[in-house]
Amino acid sequence: VTDGCGNVSSCTTTFMVVDQKAPTPYCINVYTALMADPDGDGPLSPMVELWAKDFDKGAFDNCTEQEDLLFTFGDSFPVLALIDEAHYFKGEGQLATEAEYLAGNAQYWDPVEQTAGMVFDCDDRPSVNIEIRVTDEKGNSDTCLIFLGIIDNQDGCDNAGSKADIAGNISTSTGEFVQGIEVRLGALLPEYPRSTEVVDGTFAFSDNDLFIDYDVTAALNDNPSNGVSTLDLVLIQRHIVGLSELDSPYKVIAADISNDEKLSALDIIELRKVILGVQDEFNSVDSWRFVDAAQEFADVVSPWPVDYSVDIDNLESNINSANMVAVKMGDVNDTYTSFTNQSTDVRSGNLVSLSVVDAELVSNTVGIIEITNDEKVTTQGLQMSIEFNKVTPITIESSLAGFGDANYSINGNLVTISWSANTLKTVDAGQVLFTIICNVESNIAISDVITISDRKLRSEVYLGESHDINNVELVVRDGNGSEVELTSKVLLQNEPNPFTNETTISYYLKNMETSATIKVMDVMGKVIYSQSVNANKGWNTHSISQSDLAASGVYYYQLDAGNFSEIKSMILVK
């Protein structure tokens, strides 16, 4: 020390740096199985030997190297004088016997690995919480609490065979069974998850260990357009703007296509893309969701959060009520149908007539086709499929409020249209609904160019406050307003084509009700499939499954109805 006059003095002192900081434990939970005869020498009770270090995931200390840290169970500690020797111990440095160790009342010290071992047996099932102690070279220590799950998968314990079944049923909110659902049973056990398929609405998992937590979930992502139409868009829009709320929590869940736990324009946009065929699946959610049937919803119009699993805590006995409600996404008016049966789909109901004026289209020019409404109607939505022959649609314009590019899709010679509004709109008689601009491939009359079909979408208009579903017909008129007779029979290309699972054949019979036969032949002309159906006036559809055919390849399908017969080709890809 120096003062201002230059005087200097000094002193000497001694200080000590002491490590008083405990190590930082970092542990993991473990599941293990009991061994029925661990030493292989006889009928020893089932047990398993574990080491405290088995639960370490990287404990560390400020001074002691990781490889020099000591690992023990609970508050017990090895005999310090024997720290470099293997020995049995208990308590704080007391010697123990092998018998005490095998009974689970003592630990065994391994000086090489610097860890203690401990025995666990049937009494520790199904799980125990254990403290793992980490000690540094200066005796500082800290603990972490871990979960140890113990399984008797060899049925060696006294109550071997104490298992339980978990079963339930799955159906829609209206009680309809759904085919193809996969159910998953999860648990923090090595042999889980387990999976099974729902049969006739029920499922079951047998022989599950008692006193374990389980969760049941279900999944199905198939045919998102099933049960979905523009009427669903109308109902969702009315809910969003507050005109008419959806009356079931499951309908609200079904409308949440964007999976953001609210209903908004995003749900409308994505659902319309699936309806039009712009995309063949939802981006943020599977086509089906499954809700715990026991969940009670405090708010019907805002049901979130939703339980998409059935949680079973500490299984004690058989459970037969792990039930779930199947929710078809996008379908808010419960029109999902099963396609397990081959059938012809018959259309019925009132008709809304649209018309076009017949004219000759000139080859290699741009043609304009106007579709006009015949009678005044009040509507909030419509959808339709329009087939074209010898022309290629380019774009569509419409006088409908809010109609834009997002309301239609052009796929080759097929146009699909989906329009909906927030409120009822009046469409006057004589109003031009759609103006279709197209490239004309050859000289042809409009009457031979355009047909309204159900190939991709059911063509329908929703009228009035009750949204009555009315079929759509297209009338072709001459320049004097008289109806022009159209082709009486039409067989369309199957959709989709090529197909993997199922395809639909559409055909039109204008003036007849008759029996019809649909045949499928291979390339050698051999009949692979044949079915007679009762064909009706107007549009009919018939489904063909891949199981009806043989191997992948090209097939020909033929429609025979009265004196009408036509053949087209299709491709199956398995």
C-alpha positions in Angstrom: 0.0 0.0 0.0 1.5 3.4 -1.0 0.5 6.8 0.4 0.8 10.2 -1.2 4.3 10.7 0.3 5.8 7.6 -1.2 5.6 5.5 2.0 5.1 1.8 1.2 3.8 -1.0 3.4 2.6 -4.6 2.7 1.0 -7.6 4.4 0.3 -11.2 3.5 -3.0 -13.2 3.9 -4.2 -16.7 3.0 -7.6 -17.6 1.4 -9.1 -20.9 0.3 -11.4 -21.6 -2.8 -14.0 -24.1 -1.7 -16.3 -26.0 -4.1 -19.7 -25.8 -2.5 -21.9 -25.9 -5.6 -23.8 -29.2 -6.1 -23.8 -30.9 -9.5 -26.7 -30.4 -11.9 -28.6 -33.7 -12.4 -30.2 -34.3 -15.8 -32.3 -37.5 -15.7 -34.6 -39.5 -17.9 -37.6 -41.7 -17.2 -37.3 -45.4 -17.9 -39.6 -48.4 -18.7 -38.3 -51.9 -18.1 -39.6 -55.4 -17.8 -39.2 -57.9 -14.9 -37.1 -61.1 -15.6 -38.9 -64.2 -14.4 -35.6 -66.0 -13.6 -32.9 -63.3 -13.6 -29.9 -65.6 -12.8 -31.2 -68.6 -14.7 -30.7 -70.9 -11.7 -34.2 -71.5 -10.4 -37.5 -70.1 -9.4 -36.2 -66.7 -8.1 -39.1 -64.2 -8.0 -39.3 -61.9 -11.0 -37.0 -58.9 -10.6 -34.8 -56.5 -12.5 -31.5 -54.9 -11.6 -31.0 -51.3 -12.6 -28.2 -48.8 -12.1 -28.6 -45.2 -11.0 -26.4 -44.2 -14.0 -29.1 -45.8 -16.3 -31.2 -42.7 -15.6 -28.5 -40.1 -16.3 -28.8 -38.0 -19.5 -25.8 -35.8 -18.9 -25.4 -34.6 -15.3 -22.6 -32.1 -14.9 -20.6 -30.1 -12.3 -18.6 -26.9 -12.2 -15.4 -28.6 -11.0 -15.8 -32.4 -11.1 -15.5 -34.0 -14.6 -18.6 -35.9 -15.7 -16.8 -39.3 -15.6 -15.9 -38.7 -11.9 -19.5 -38.0 -10.7 -21.1 -40.6 -8.4 -24.6 -41.9 -8.9 -26.8 -43.5 -6.2 -30.5 -44.0 -5.3 -32.2 -41.8 -2.7 -30.4 -40.8 0.5 -28.2 -43.9 0.8 -24.4 -43.6 0.2 -21.6 -46.2 -0.1 -19.2 -46.9 2.7 -16.6 -44.2 2.2 -13.7 -46.4 3.3 -14.8 -48.9 0.6 -15.5 -46.4 -2.2 -12.9 -48.1 -4.4 -14.3 -51.6 -3.8 -17.5 -53.3 -4.7 -19.9 -53.8 -1.7 -23.5 -53.8 -0.6 -24.6 -50.7 1.4 -27.7 -49.0 2.9 -28.4 -45.8 4.7 -25.5 -43.3 5.0 -22.5 -45.6 4.6 -23.6 -48.8 6.3 -22.7 -52.2 5.0 -25.5 -54.5 3.9 -25.9 -58.1 2.8 -26.7 -59.6 -0.6 -30.0 -60.9 0.8 -31.0 -57.3 1.7 -29.9 -56.2 -1.8 -32.1 -58.9 -3.5 -35.0 -57.9 -1.3 -34.7 -54.4 -2.6 -33.6 -53.0 0.7 -30.0 -52.2 -0.1 -27.8 -51.0 -3.0 -24.7 -52.5 -4.7 -21.7 -50.2 -5.4 -19.8 -50.6 -8.6 -16.5 -48.7 -8.2 -15.5 -48.9 -11.9 -18.7 -47.3 -13.2 -19.1 -45.2 -10.0 -22.8 -46.1 -9.8 -25.0 -47.9 -7.4 -27.3 -50.8 -8.5 -30.7 -51.6 -7.0 -33.2 -54.5 -7.4 -36.9 -53.9 -8.3 -39.6 -56.6 -8.2 -43.3 -57.3 -8.5 -44.2 -55.0 -5.6 -42.9 -52.1 -7.5 -45.3 -52.5 -10.4 -46.7 -50.7 -12.3 -44.5 -47.7 -11.6 -42.4 -46.0 -8.9 -41.0 -42.5 -8.4 -37.3 -42.6 -7.4 -34.7 -40.0 -6.5 -31.4 -40.3 -8.4 -28.6 -38.6 -6.4 -25.5 -37.2 -8.2 -22.4 -36.4 -6.0 -19.2 -34.6 -6.9 -15.7 -35.2 -5.6 -16.2 -32.8 -2.7 -19.4 -34.5 -1.5 -21.8 -31.9 -2.9 -24.9 -33.6 -4.2 -28.3 -32.9 -5.7 -31.2 -35.2 -6.8 -33.7 -35.5 -9.6 -37.0 -37.4 -9.4 -37.6 -39.9 -12.1 -40.5 -42.2 -13.2 -39.7 -45.9 -13.5 -42.4 -48.0 -15.2 -42.2 -51.8 -14.5 -43.9 -54.4 -16.7 -44.5 -58.1 -15.9 -44.6 -59.2 -19.6 -43.6 -62.8 -18.7 -46.5 -63.2 -16.2 -44.2 -64.2 -13.4 -45.7 -62.3 -10.6 -48.3 -63.7 -8.2 -51.1 -61.9 -9.9 -50.0 -62.8 -13.4 -52.7 -62.6 -16.0 -54.2 -59.5 -14.4 -55.1 -57.8 -17.7 -58.0 -55.8 -18.9 -59.7 -55.1 -22.2 -60.3 -51.6 -23.7 -63.2 -51.4 -26.2 -65.6 -48.9 -27.6 -67.7 -47.9 -30.6 -67.3 -45.1 -33.2 -70.2 -43.6 -35.2 -71.2 -40.2 -36.5 -73.4 -38.0 -34.4 -76.4 -39.4 -36.3 -75.4 -43.0 -35.5 -73.9 -43.9 -38.9 -71.0 -46.3 -39.0 -67.9 -45.4 -41.0 -65.7 -47.9 -42.9 -61.9 -48.0 -42.8 -61.3 -46.3 -39.4 -57.9 -47.2 -37.8 -57.9 -47.0 -34.0 -54.7 -46.6 -32.0 -54.1 -47.5 -28.4 -51.1 -45.7 -26.9 -49.2 -46.1 -23.6 -45.7 -45.5 -22.4 -44.8 -49.2 -22.8 -42.4 -50.8 -25.4 -45.2 -52.8 -27.1 -47.4 -49.8 -27.7 -48.9 -48.2 -29.7 -51.2 -51.0 -30.9 -53.6 -50.6 -33.8 -56.8 -52.2 -35.0 -59.6 -51.5 -37.5 -63.2 -50.6 -36.6 -65.6 -53.4 -37.6 -69.4 -52.6 -37.6 -68.7 -49.5 -35.5 -66.8 -51.3 -32.7 -63.2 -52.0 -31.7 -61.4 -53.8 -28.9 -57.9 -54.2 -27.5 -57.4 -57.2 -25.2 -54.8 -58.1 -22.6 -53.7 -54.7 -21.5 -51.6 -54.3 -18.3 -53.4 -52.9 -15.3 -52.5 -49.7 -13.5 -51.1 -48.1 -16.7 -52.4 -44.9 -18.4 -53.7 -45.3 -22.0 -55.0 -43.1 -24.7 -57.3 -44.1 -27.6 -57.2 -42.2 -30.9 -58.7 -42.8 -34.3 -57.8 -41.8 -37.9 -59.2 -41.9 -41.4 -58.2 -39.7 -44.3 -60.3 -40.8 -47.3 -62.5 -39.1 -49.9 -62.8 -35.6 -48.3 -65.5 -34.6 -50.8 -67.9 -37.2 -49.5 -70.9 -35.5 -47.9 -69.6 -32.0 -48.9 -71.4 -29.6 -51.2 -71.9 -25.9 -51.7 -74.9 -26.1 -49.4 -72.3 -26.7 -46.6 -70.6 -23.5 -47.6 -73.9 -21.6 -47.4 -74.6 -22.9 -43.9 -71.0 -22.1 -42.7 -71.2 -18.6 -44.2 -74.6 -18.0 -42.4 -73.0 -19.1 -39.2 -70.0 -16.8 -39.6 -72.1 -13.7 -40.4 -74.5 -14.5 -37.6 -77.6 -15.2 -39.7 -78.1 -18.8 -38.4 -75.7 -20.6 -36.1 -74.8 -24.2 -36.6 -76.8 -26.2 -34.0 -74.3 -28.8 -33.0 -70.7 -28.7 -31.7 -69.8 -31.5 -34.1 -71.0 -29.3 -37.0 -68.8 -26.5 -35.8 -65.9 -28.8 -35.5 -66.6 -30.1 -39.1 -66.6 -26.5 -40.4 -63.1 -25.8 -39.0 -61.2 -26.9 -42.1 -58.2 -24.7 -41.4 -57.9 -26.3 -37.9 -57.4 -23.0 -36.1 -60.2 -23.4 -33.6 -62.4 -20.7 -35.2 -64.6 -20.3 -38.3 -63.6 -17.8 -40.9 -63.2 -17.1 -44.6 -60.1 -19.4 -44.6 -62.5 -22.4 -44.0 -64.7 -21.3 -46.8 -61.8 -20.9 -49.2 -60.3 -24.3 -48.6 -63.6 -26.2 -48.5 -64.5 -24.7 -51.9 -61.3 -25.9 -53.4 -62.1 -29.4 -52.4 -65.7 -29.1 -53.7 -64.4 -27.8 -57.1 -61.7 -30.5 -57.3 -58.9 -27.9 -57.2 -57.3 -29.9 -54.4 -58.1 -33.5 -53.4 -57.5 -33.2 -49.7 -57.6 -30.6 -46.9 -54.3 -28.9 -46.1 -54.5 -28.8 -42.3 -56.7 -31.6 -41.2 -57.7 -35.2 -42.3 -61.1 -35.7 -43.9 -62.3 -37.2 -40.6 -61.8 -36.2 -37.0 -62.7 -38.3 -33.9 -64.0 -36.7 -30.7 -64.3 -38.3 -27.2 -68.0 -39.1 -27.0 -67.9 -38.3 -23.3 -66.9 -34.7 -23.8 -69.4 -32.2 -22.7 -69.3 -28.8 -24.5 -69.9 -25.7 -22.5 -70.4 -23.6 -25.7 -72.1 -25.3 -28.7 -70.9 -22.6 -31.1 -67.4 -22.5 -29.8 -66.6 -26.1 -28.6 -62.8 -25.7 -28.4 -60.6 -27.1 -27.0 -61.8 -30.5 -28.3 -60.7 -33.9 -26.9 -59.5 -35.8 -29.9 -58.6 -38.8 -27.7 -60.1 -40.9 -25.0 -57.7 -40.8 -22.0 -57.8 -43.7 -19.6 -55.9 -43.1 -16.3 -54.6 -46.0 -14.3 -56.5 -48.9 -15.9 -58.2 -51.0 -13.2 -60.7 -53.2 -15.0 -62.3 -53.8 -18.4 -63.5 -50.7 -20.2 -66.3 -50.9 -22.8 -67.0 -47.2 -23.2 -64.0 -45.8 -25.0 -66.5 -44.3 -27.5 -65.8 -41.7 -30.1 -67.9 -39.5 -32.4 -66.8 -39.5 -36.1 -66.9 -36.0 -37.6 -66.7 -35.7 -41.4 -64.9 -32.5 -42.1 -66.8 -30.0 -44.2 -70.1 -31.8 -43.9 -72.3 -29.6 -41.7 -75.7 -31.0 -42.9 -75.0 -34.7 -42.2 -75.1 -35.9 -45.8 -72.1 -38.3 -45.6 -72.9 -41.6 -47.2 -71.2 -45.0 -47.2 -70.1 -46.3 -50.6 -69.8 -49.9 -49.5 -72.7 -51.0 -51.8 -72.7 -50.8 -55.6 -75.8 -48.8 -56.7 -77.2 -46.4 -59.2 -77.7 -43.0 -57.8 -81.2 -41.6 -58.7 -81.8 -37.9 -58.8 -85.2 -36.5 -58.0 -86.9 -33.3 -56.9 -87.9 -30.0 -58.5 -86.0 -28.5 -61.4 -84.4 -25.1 -62.0 -84.2 -24.6 -65.8 -81.3 -22.8 -67.4 -81.1 -22.3 -71.1 -78.7 -21.5 -74.0 -79.6 -20.3 -77.4 -78.5 -22.7 -80.1 -76.1 -21.3 -82.7 -73.3 -22.6 -84.9 -69.8 -22.3 -83.5 -67.0 -21.8 -86.1 -63.8 -23.9 -86.1 -60.6 -22.3 -84.8 -62.4 -19.3 -83.3 -63.1 -18.1 -79.8 -66.7 -18.9 -79.0 -69.1 -17.4 -76.5 -71.8 -19.4 -74.8 -74.3 -17.7 -72.5 -76.3 -19.6 -69.9 -79.5 -17.8 -68.9 -81.9 -18.3 -66.0 -85.4 -19.2 -67.2 -87.5 -18.3 -64.1 -87.1 -15.8 -61.3 -85.6 -17.5 -58.1 -84.3 -16.5 -54.7 -81.1 -18.4 -53.8 -78.0 -18.3 -51.6 -75.9 -20.8 -53.5 -75.6 -23.2 -56.4 -73.1 -25.7 -57.8 -72.9 -27.6 -61.1 -70.8 -29.6 -63.5 -70.8 -28.6 -67.2 -69.5 -31.0 -69.8 -68.2 -29.6 -73.2 -67.7 -31.4 -76.5 -65.4 -30.2 -79.3 -64.7 -26.9 -77.5 -62.2 -26.1 -74.7 -63.4 -23.6 -72.0 -61.0 -20.7 -71.3 -62.7 -18.6 -68.7 -66.1 -18.0 -67.1 -67.8 -14.7 -66.2 -71.0 -14.4 -64.1 -73.6 -11.9 -63.0 -73.9 -13.6 -59.6 -72.8 -11.3 -56.7 -69.2 -11.9 -55.7 -68.5 -14.5 -58.4 -64.8 -14.7 -59.3 -62.0 -17.0 -60.3 -62.2 -18.9 -57.0 -65.8 -20.0 -57.9 -65.0 -22.3 -60.8 -62.5 -24.8 -62.0 -61.7 -25.9 -65.6 -60.3 -29.4 -66.0 -60.1 -30.2 -69.7 -63.6 -30.3 -71.0 -65.2 -30.3 -67.6 -66.2 -27.1 -65.7 -67.2 -27.2 -62.1 -68.9 -24.2 -60.5 -69.5 -23.4 -56.8 -71.1 -20.1 -55.8 -72.5 -19.0 -52.4 -73.5 -15.7 -50.8 -73.9 -14.4 -47.3 -77.5 -13.6 -47.9 -80.3 -14.5 -50.2 -80.0 -13.1 -53.8 -82.7 -12.7 -56.4 -81.9 -14.0 -59.9 -84.3 -12.7 -62.5 -85.8 -14.6 -65.4 -83.8 -13.9 -68.5 -80.7 -13.0 -66.5 -77.5 -14.3 -68.0 -75.9 -16.3 -65.2 -72.7 -17.5 -66.9 -70.8 -16.4 -70.0 -68.4 -19.1 -71.1 -65.5 -18.2 -73.4 -64.0 -21.2 -75.2 -61.8 -22.3 -78.1 -63.8 -24.0 -80.8 -62.1 -27.0 -82.3 -64.5 -27.6 -85.3 -67.7 -26.4 -86.7 -70.4 -27.5 -84.3 -73.8 -26.4 -82.9 -74.0 -25.3 -79.3 -76.7 -27.9 -78.8 -74.0 -30.6 -79.4 -71.4 -28.9 -77.3 -72.8 -28.4 -73.8 -74.4 -30.7 -71.2 -75.0 -30.2 -67.4 -74.0 -33.4 -65.5 -73.2 -34.7 -62.1 -69.8 -36.2 -63.0 -67.8 -34.1 -60.5 -70.5 -32.2 -58.7 -74.2 -32.7 -58.3 -75.8 -29.9 -60.2 -78.2 -28.2 -57.8 -79.5 -24.8 -56.7 -80.5 -24.0 -53.1 -83.8 -22.0 -53.1 -85.4 -19.8 -50.4 -84.8 -19.4 -46.7 -85.0 -23.2 -46.2 -82.4 -23.8 -48.9 -84.5 -26.4 -50.7 -82.3 -28.5 -53.0 -83.4 -28.3 -56.7 -81.9 -30.1 -59.5 -80.6 -28.2 -62.6 -81.6 -28.9 -66.2 -80.2 -27.2 -69.3 -82.6 -26.4 -72.1 -81.4 -25.5 -75.6 -83.6 -23.1 -77.5 -83.6 -21.9 -81.1 -83.8 -18.3 -82.1 -87.5 -18.3 -81.6 -87.3 -19.6 -78.0 -88.5 -23.1 -78.8 -86.8 -26.0 -77.2 -84.3 -28.0 -79.3 -84.3 -31.7 -78.9 -80.9 -32.9 -77.4 -79.2 -36.2 -77.7 -81.3 -38.6 -75.8 -78.5 -40.8 -74.4 -75.0 -39.9 -73.3 -72.2 -42.1 -71.7 -69.5 -40.0 -70.1 -65.9 -40.8 -69.3 -65.5 -42.4 -65.9 -64.2 -40.1 -63.1 -61.5 -40.3 -61.9 -59.5 -41.9 -64.7 -57.0 -43.4 -64.1 -58.3 -44.6 -60.7 -56.9 -46.6 -57.8 -59.8 -47.4 -55.4 -63.1 -46.4 -57.0 -64.4 -44.7 -60.1 -67.8 -43.4 -61.2 -69.5 -43.8 -64.5 -72.2 -41.2 -65.4 -74.8 -41.6 -68.1 -77.8 -39.6 -69.3 -81.1 -41.0 -70.5 -83.4 -38.2 -71.6 -86.7 -39.9 -72.5 -86.7 -43.4 -71.0 -86.9 -45.4 -67.9 -85.5 -48.9 -68.6 -83.2 -51.6 -67.3 -79.6 -51.1 -68.3 -76.5 -53.2 -68.1 -73.0 -52.0 -67.3 -70.2 -54.3 -68.4 -66.4 -54.1 -67.9 -64.1 -56.0 -70.3 -60.4 -56.6 -70.4 -58.3 -55.8 -73.5 -59.1 -59.3 -74.8 -62.8 -58.7 -74.7 -63.5 -61.0 -71.7 -66.3 -59.7 -69.5 -64.8 -59.1 -66.0 -67.8 -57.3 -64.4 -71.5 -57.1 -65.3 -74.4 -55.6 -63.4 -78.0 -54.8 -64.4 -79.5 -51.6 -63.0 -82.8 -49.8 -63.1 -81.9 -46.7 -65.1 -84.1 -43.6 -64.7 -84.8 -40.6 -66.8 -82.0 -38.0 -66.5 -78.6 -38.5 -65.0 -77.5 -41.8 -63.4 -74.2 -42.7 -61.8 -72.7 -46.1 -61.2 -69.6 -46.9 -59.1 -66.9 -49.4 -59.9 -64.4 -50.6 -57.3 -60.9 -51.8 -57.9 -62.0 -55.0 -56.1 -64.5 -55.6 -59.0 -61.6 -55.9 -61.4 -58.4 -57.9 -61.7 -54.9 -56.5 -62.2 -53.9 -53.0 -63.1 -54.3 -52.0 -66.7 -56.7 -50.8 -69.4 -60.3 -51.9 -69.4 -63.4 -51.1 -71.5 -66.8 -50.3 -70.0 -70.0 -50.6 -72.0 -73.5 -49.3 -71.3 -76.5 -51.1 -72.9 -79.9 -49.3 -72.4 -82.7 -50.2 -74.8 -81.3 -49.8 -78.3 -78.4 -47.7 -77.1 -74.9 -49.1 -76.6 -71.6 -47.3 -76.2 -68.1 -48.3 -75.1 -65.4 -46.2 -73.4 -62.0 -47.1 -71.9 -60.6 -46.6 -68.4 -57.4 -47.4 -66.6 -57.0 -49.1 -63.2 -53.7 -48.4 -61.3 -53.2 -50.5 -58.1 
